[in-house]
Protein backbone atom coordinates (compact mmCIF):
# COMPACT_ATOMS: atom_id res chain seq x y z
CA UNK A 1 0.00 0.00 0.00
CA UNK A 2 1.30 3.47 -0.86
CA UNK A 3 2.12 5.85 1.97
CA UNK A 4 -0.58 8.58 1.91
CA UNK A 5 1.85 10.94 3.63
CA UNK A 6 4.17 10.97 0.62
CA UNK A 7 1.92 13.29 -1.37
CA UNK A 8 1.79 15.65 1.62
CA UNK A 9 5.58 15.71 1.91
CA UNK A 10 5.99 16.32 -1.81
CA UNK A 11 3.76 19.40 -1.52
CA UNK A 12 4.54 20.34 2.08
CA UNK A 13 5.39 23.96 1.37
CA UNK A 14 2.23 24.66 -0.61
CA UNK A 15 -0.25 22.61 1.46
CA UNK A 16 0.91 23.15 5.04
CA UNK A 17 3.65 25.68 5.70
CA UNK A 18 2.04 28.46 3.69
CA UNK A 19 -1.31 28.14 5.41
CA UNK A 20 0.40 28.30 8.82
CA UNK A 21 2.56 31.28 7.76
CA UNK A 22 5.71 29.29 8.53
CA UNK A 23 7.60 30.77 5.64
CA UNK A 24 11.33 31.25 5.19
CA UNK A 25 12.54 34.37 6.96
CA UNK A 26 15.05 36.34 4.94
CA UNK A 27 18.60 36.85 6.13
CA UNK A 28 17.92 40.59 6.35
CA UNK A 29 15.28 39.86 8.99
CA UNK A 30 17.83 37.81 10.89
CA UNK A 31 20.34 40.66 10.76
CA UNK A 32 17.70 43.03 12.14
CA UNK A 33 17.54 40.86 15.24
CA UNK A 34 13.84 40.16 15.01
CA UNK A 35 14.44 36.42 15.10
CA UNK A 36 16.30 35.93 18.36
CA UNK A 37 15.30 32.30 18.70
CA UNK A 38 18.56 30.36 18.93
CA UNK A 39 18.93 28.18 22.05
CA UNK A 40 21.15 29.37 24.89
CA UNK A 41 23.16 26.15 24.96
CA UNK A 42 24.69 27.01 21.57
CA UNK A 43 27.10 29.24 23.49
CA UNK A 44 28.97 26.09 24.56
CA UNK A 45 29.38 24.82 20.96
CA UNK A 46 32.56 25.60 19.03
CA UNK A 47 32.00 27.68 15.92
CA UNK A 48 33.77 25.06 13.78
CA UNK A 49 31.40 22.29 14.92
CA UNK A 50 29.96 19.97 12.27
CA UNK A 51 26.22 20.65 12.37
CA UNK A 52 23.39 18.64 10.81
CA UNK A 53 19.80 19.90 10.63
CA UNK A 54 17.80 16.71 10.09
CA UNK A 55 14.53 17.84 8.58
CA UNK A 56 15.75 21.31 7.69
CA UNK A 57 12.56 22.41 5.85
CA UNK A 58 13.19 25.84 4.28
CA UNK A 59 16.53 26.19 6.07
CA UNK A 60 15.49 28.84 8.58
CA UNK A 61 17.61 27.39 11.41
CA UNK A 62 20.63 26.87 9.15
CA UNK A 63 20.35 30.48 8.01
CA UNK A 64 20.43 31.66 11.61
CA UNK A 65 23.45 29.50 12.40
CA UNK A 66 25.29 30.75 9.34
CA UNK A 67 24.59 34.34 10.36
CA UNK A 68 26.30 33.91 13.74
CA UNK A 69 29.40 32.32 12.26
CA UNK A 70 28.89 28.57 11.97
CA UNK A 71 30.46 27.42 8.71
CA UNK A 72 30.18 23.62 8.63
CA UNK A 73 26.44 23.29 8.09
CA UNK A 74 24.44 20.50 6.46
CA UNK A 75 20.71 20.10 6.03
CA UNK A 76 18.57 17.23 4.82
CA UNK A 77 14.86 17.05 4.00
CA UNK A 78 12.70 14.69 1.95
CA UNK A 79 10.45 17.38 0.47
CA UNK A 80 11.55 18.64 -2.94
CA UNK A 81 9.59 21.87 -2.43
CA UNK A 82 11.28 22.63 0.88
CA UNK A 83 14.77 21.77 -0.36
CA UNK A 84 14.27 24.00 -3.40
CA UNK A 85 13.27 26.89 -1.11
CA UNK A 86 16.26 26.28 1.15
CA UNK A 87 18.74 26.18 -1.73
CA UNK A 88 17.28 29.36 -3.18
CA UNK A 89 17.47 31.35 0.05
CA UNK A 90 20.57 30.05 1.83
CA UNK A 91 24.21 30.92 1.07
CA UNK A 92 26.08 28.39 -1.06
CA UNK A 93 28.38 27.15 1.72
CA UNK A 94 25.39 25.49 3.43
CA UNK A 95 24.95 22.02 1.91
CA UNK A 96 21.36 20.82 1.48
CA UNK A 97 20.49 17.20 0.60
CA UNK A 98 17.14 15.88 -0.57
CA UNK A 99 16.69 12.49 1.10
CA UNK A 100 14.74 10.62 3.71
CA UNK A 101 16.62 11.09 6.99
CA UNK A 102 16.70 7.32 7.57
CA UNK A 103 18.41 6.71 4.22
CA UNK A 104 20.73 9.66 4.74
CA UNK A 105 21.93 8.42 8.14
CA UNK A 106 22.47 4.89 6.82
CA UNK A 107 25.10 6.37 4.47
CA UNK A 108 26.67 8.56 7.16
CA UNK A 109 29.91 7.41 8.86
CA UNK A 110 30.23 7.07 12.63
CA UNK A 111 30.84 10.25 14.67
CA UNK A 112 30.27 12.46 11.63
CA UNK A 113 28.58 15.36 13.47
CA UNK A 114 29.10 17.36 16.64
CA UNK A 115 25.57 18.78 16.77
CA UNK A 116 22.38 17.35 15.29
CA UNK A 117 19.10 19.27 15.27
CA UNK A 118 15.96 17.16 14.92
CA UNK A 119 13.14 19.66 15.21
CA UNK A 120 9.53 18.63 14.67
CA UNK A 121 10.30 15.50 12.69
CA UNK A 122 10.11 12.72 15.29
CA UNK A 123 6.31 12.95 15.31
CA UNK A 124 6.36 12.03 11.60
CA UNK A 125 8.20 8.74 12.28
CA UNK A 126 6.29 5.50 12.86
CA UNK A 127 6.63 3.69 16.19
CA UNK A 128 8.54 0.76 14.75
CA UNK A 129 11.15 3.09 13.24
CA UNK A 130 11.53 5.53 16.14
CA UNK A 131 14.07 3.68 18.29
CA UNK A 132 16.23 2.46 15.35
CA UNK A 133 16.36 6.04 14.05
CA UNK A 134 17.45 7.40 17.44
CA UNK A 135 20.16 4.72 17.57
CA UNK A 136 21.41 5.96 14.20
CA UNK A 137 21.58 9.51 15.53
CA UNK A 138 23.65 8.29 18.46
CA UNK A 139 26.02 6.45 16.12
CA UNK A 140 26.48 9.52 13.93
CA UNK A 141 27.23 11.80 16.89
CA UNK A 142 30.83 12.43 17.90
CA UNK A 143 31.81 11.75 21.51
CA UNK A 144 30.46 14.63 23.57
CA UNK A 145 28.18 15.65 20.69
CA UNK A 146 24.69 17.08 21.17
CA UNK A 147 21.34 15.95 19.80
CA UNK A 148 18.53 18.51 20.11
CA UNK A 149 15.01 17.12 19.66
CA UNK A 150 11.85 19.20 19.54
CA UNK A 151 8.46 17.58 19.18
CA UNK A 152 4.87 18.52 20.13
CA UNK A 153 4.20 18.07 23.84
CA UNK A 154 1.34 15.63 24.40
CA UNK A 155 1.04 16.86 28.01
CA UNK A 156 0.21 20.42 26.95
CA UNK A 157 -3.41 21.52 27.41
CA UNK A 158 -3.54 22.40 23.72
CA UNK A 159 -1.70 19.28 22.58
CA UNK A 160 -4.29 18.62 19.91
CA UNK A 161 -3.44 21.89 18.19
CA UNK A 162 0.15 20.81 17.55
CA UNK A 163 -0.29 17.06 17.38
CA UNK A 164 -3.27 17.02 15.03
CA UNK A 165 -2.62 20.15 13.00
CA UNK A 166 -0.63 18.20 10.42
CA UNK A 167 -1.90 15.07 8.67
CA UNK A 168 1.62 13.60 8.64
CA UNK A 169 1.92 13.57 12.47
CA UNK A 170 1.58 9.97 13.61
CA UNK A 171 3.49 9.55 16.92
CA UNK A 172 3.21 11.75 20.01
CA UNK A 173 5.41 12.23 23.07
CA UNK A 174 5.63 13.93 26.40
CA UNK A 175 8.81 14.24 28.45
CA UNK A 176 8.42 10.76 29.95
CA UNK A 177 7.80 8.79 26.76
CA UNK A 178 10.62 10.68 25.02
CA UNK A 179 13.08 9.66 27.75
CA UNK A 180 11.76 6.10 27.45
CA UNK A 181 12.62 5.77 23.75
CA UNK A 182 15.93 7.64 24.14
CA UNK A 183 17.08 5.20 26.81
CA UNK A 184 16.06 2.26 24.63
CA UNK A 185 18.16 3.82 21.85
CA UNK A 186 21.25 3.74 24.07
CA UNK A 187 21.34 7.19 25.67
CA UNK A 188 21.93 7.31 29.43
CA UNK A 189 19.43 9.10 31.72
CA UNK A 190 22.14 11.52 32.83
CA UNK A 191 22.71 12.53 29.20
CA UNK A 192 19.13 13.79 28.74
CA UNK A 193 17.98 17.24 29.85
CA UNK A 194 14.93 19.32 29.00
CA UNK A 195 14.97 22.97 28.06
CA UNK A 196 12.13 24.68 29.91
CA UNK A 197 13.15 28.15 31.00
CA UNK A 198 11.51 31.53 30.37
CA UNK A 199 12.56 33.61 27.36
CA UNK A 200 15.46 36.02 27.84
CA UNK A 201 14.59 39.53 28.96
CA UNK A 202 17.81 41.22 27.89
CA UNK A 203 17.45 43.58 24.94
CA UNK A 204 18.96 46.88 23.91
CA UNK A 205 17.20 49.97 25.30
CA UNK A 206 17.36 51.33 21.77
CA UNK A 207 14.48 48.99 20.93
CA UNK A 208 11.78 49.71 23.56
CA UNK A 209 8.98 47.99 21.63
CA UNK A 210 11.01 44.78 21.42
CA UNK A 211 11.76 45.06 25.14
CA UNK A 212 8.03 45.30 25.83
CA UNK A 213 7.20 42.27 23.69
CA UNK A 214 10.01 40.30 25.35
CA UNK A 215 8.60 41.13 28.78
CA UNK A 216 5.07 40.15 27.74
CA UNK A 217 6.37 36.89 26.26
CA UNK A 218 8.10 36.08 29.53
CA UNK A 219 4.87 36.80 31.44
CA UNK A 220 2.96 34.54 29.02
CA UNK A 221 5.46 31.74 29.70
CA UNK A 222 4.95 31.97 33.46
CA UNK A 223 1.14 32.16 33.16
CA UNK A 224 1.11 29.04 30.99
CA UNK A 225 3.22 27.20 33.55
CA UNK A 226 0.96 28.23 36.47
CA UNK A 227 -2.20 27.18 34.62
CA UNK A 228 -0.75 23.75 33.84
CA UNK A 229 0.38 23.27 37.45
CA UNK A 230 -3.10 24.15 38.72
CA UNK A 231 -4.75 21.65 36.36
CA UNK A 232 -2.31 18.91 37.40
CA UNK A 233 -3.12 19.57 41.07
CA UNK A 234 -6.88 19.47 40.39
CA UNK A 235 -6.52 16.16 38.53
CA UNK A 236 -4.08 14.77 41.11
CA UNK A 237 -1.58 13.83 38.40
CA UNK A 238 1.60 12.12 39.55
CA UNK A 239 4.28 12.48 38.45
CA UNK A 240 3.39 16.00 37.37
CA UNK A 241 4.78 17.07 34.00
CA UNK A 242 7.68 19.50 34.29
CA UNK A 243 7.34 20.67 30.69
CA UNK A 244 4.18 22.66 29.98
CA UNK A 245 5.23 24.33 26.72
CA UNK A 246 3.50 23.34 23.49
CA UNK A 247 6.67 21.49 22.47
CA UNK A 248 9.12 19.24 24.28
CA UNK A 249 12.67 20.52 23.82
CA UNK A 250 15.25 17.88 24.76
CA UNK A 251 19.03 18.22 24.71
CA UNK A 252 20.91 14.93 24.70
CA UNK A 253 24.69 14.62 25.05
CA UNK A 254 26.49 11.50 23.88
N, C-alpha and C positions, 0 to 999 in steps of 0.2 A: 504493500500500500504506500502511496506517495505521502510524503510529509506535508500536511497542509500549511505548516509554518513557512515552508520554503518560499512560497509566493509572497508572503508578508516580508520576509527578509530581503527578497529581490527588489521590493518597492518600499523599503522601510522609510526612506526619506520622504517620499511623496504621500504615504498613507498614514504615517504615525508622527514622525518628528515635526512635520510642518503644522499639523493640527494642534500639537502641544506647544508650538512656538519654541521648540528646542533646536534652534538653528545654529549654524556656525557663527561664533562671534569673531569679528575681524581683529587682526593684530593691533589695529589702531585703538580699538576699544580696550584691549589689554594694556596698552601703553598708557592710556588715560587713567588706569587704576580702578576702573569700575567693576573689574572682575577679580576681586581679591578673594579667591576661593581655594587657593592651594593649601594643603594640610600643613600644620605646624611642624610635624615630624620630618618634613623635607629638609629642615635646617641641619639635620644630622647626616644627610646624604652628600657624599662627595660630588662635585659638579661633573666629574668625568665618569660617573656611574653609568653602567649599561642599563638602559631603561626600556621596558616593554610595556606598551599599553594594549592589553589583550581585550579586543572589542572596542577599538578606538573611535568608532562612529565617524563623525565629521572631523575628528582630530583636535577638538577644542582643548583637551588636557595637554596634548603634545605641543600645541601652540603656546600655551602658558609656560610649559617647562622650557621650551626653546627661548622664550622671551627673557627668562631669568638666568640663562647661561648654560643649561644642559645641552650637550652637543651630540651625545650618543643615544639617539632616540629611534625607537622602532614601534610601529603600530601594525595591528592586524585586525581585519574585520571581514566577515563573509558577504556583506552586502555590497554589490557593485556600485549602487547609487552612493552609498556613504563613502566608499573608498575614492570614488571620482571626486566628490566634494572635498575630501581631505587633501588629495593630491593637488587640487586646484588652489586651495587656500593656504596650504602650509609651505614653508621654505623647502628648498630641494634637499637640504641635508637630512631632513626627517624621512626615513624610509617607511613606506606604507605597503603592506602586502594584502592581497585579497585571498583569503583562505579561511576555512573553518579552523577555529583555534585548536581543536583536537588534532587535526592533521598537521597543523603548523608545529605544535609542540612535539609531535612524534618525529619530526625531522630536525629538532633542535638538540644540540649537544648538551651534555651535563654542565651545570654551573655556568650557563651562558649569560645570565642576567643578574644584576645586583638589586634591581627593583622591578617588580611586576605589579602593574595596576590591573585590577579585574573588577571594573565598576559596572554594576547593573547588567551582568551577563549570566551570573550563576543561576538566576531564576529562569533562564531560558534552557537550561541543561536538564535532561531527564534524570530521574533518580538513579537509574542503573549506571549512568555515566558520570555522576557527580564525584564520587570518591576516586575513581581512576583518574579523572581530570585533575583533581587537587594533588594527587600523587605525582602527576607529570609536572605540575607547577613546582612542587618541592624539588624534584630532580633537576629542573632547569635553573633553580636559584643557586647562586654562589653561597658559600659558607658565610653566615652573617647577613645574607640578603633579606630583603623585605618583600612580603606579599601583602598588598592592600586590597581587600575585598569590600565592596559596597553592594548591598542587595536590599530590596524592600523589607521592612521590619513587620513581621506578621503579628507582633505584640502591640503595634501602634493602634490607637482607637480608629484611625482611618486607614487601616491596612488594606481594605478593599480598594481604595482609590489607587494605590500604587500596585498592588498585586494583580488586580483585575483590569487595569486600564490599558493593558496591552495583550492582545490575543496570543502572543508568543510566550507569555509567562506561564510556566507549568509547574515550578517547584518553589516553595516558600519557606522562609527561615525566620526564626528569632535568634537571639544571642545564644540560647542553649542548644538548639539543633545545629547551629553553625559550628559551635565548638565540637559537637558530637562528630560531625563528618570530618572536620579538620583533624581531630585526634585519630580517627580511623585511617586518614590519609598519611599519617606518620608524624604530624606535628605534635610537639609536647605541650601540655597545658600552660606551662610557664612561658611559652613562645607566643601565646595568643593574648592580645589586649584589645580593648574596644575604645574607640574614640567617641567620647560623649561629654564634651565640654562646651560651655557657651561660646558664641562668636567673639572674636577680639573686639575690644572697644577702641584701641589706639587708632587714631587717624589725625592727619594734619589739620590744624585749626584753620588753615586756608580753605578748607572744604567743609563749612558748617552744616550744609544739608546732608552730606555723607555721614558726618558725625551723628546727626540726629537719627538717620536711618539705621546706623550701626547700633545706637543705643536702643531703639525700638525693637530691632531684631534680637538683641540680647534679652530684652524683657519678654518678648514672645517665647524665646527658648525656655526661660524659667517658668512662665505660665503653663506651657505645654507639659513640662516635667511635673509641676504641682498637680495639674488635673489628672495625669496618669497615676500618680501616687495615690491620690484620693480614691480613684476608681478601684485600684488594687486593694486598698484597705477595705472598701465597701464590699468587695467580692471575696475578701479573705484569701487572696492569692498568695501562695508560697511555693517556691521562692518568688519574690516579686521581681519583675523585669527591671534591670538597671538602665536599659536603653529604651527611651520613649520617643526618640526621633522617628520620622517616617522611613528612615533607612538605617540598617545596621552597618556600621563602619568598623571593620576589623583590620588590625595591623598584626601581621604574623611574621616573626623573625625565624629564620632557619638556624 
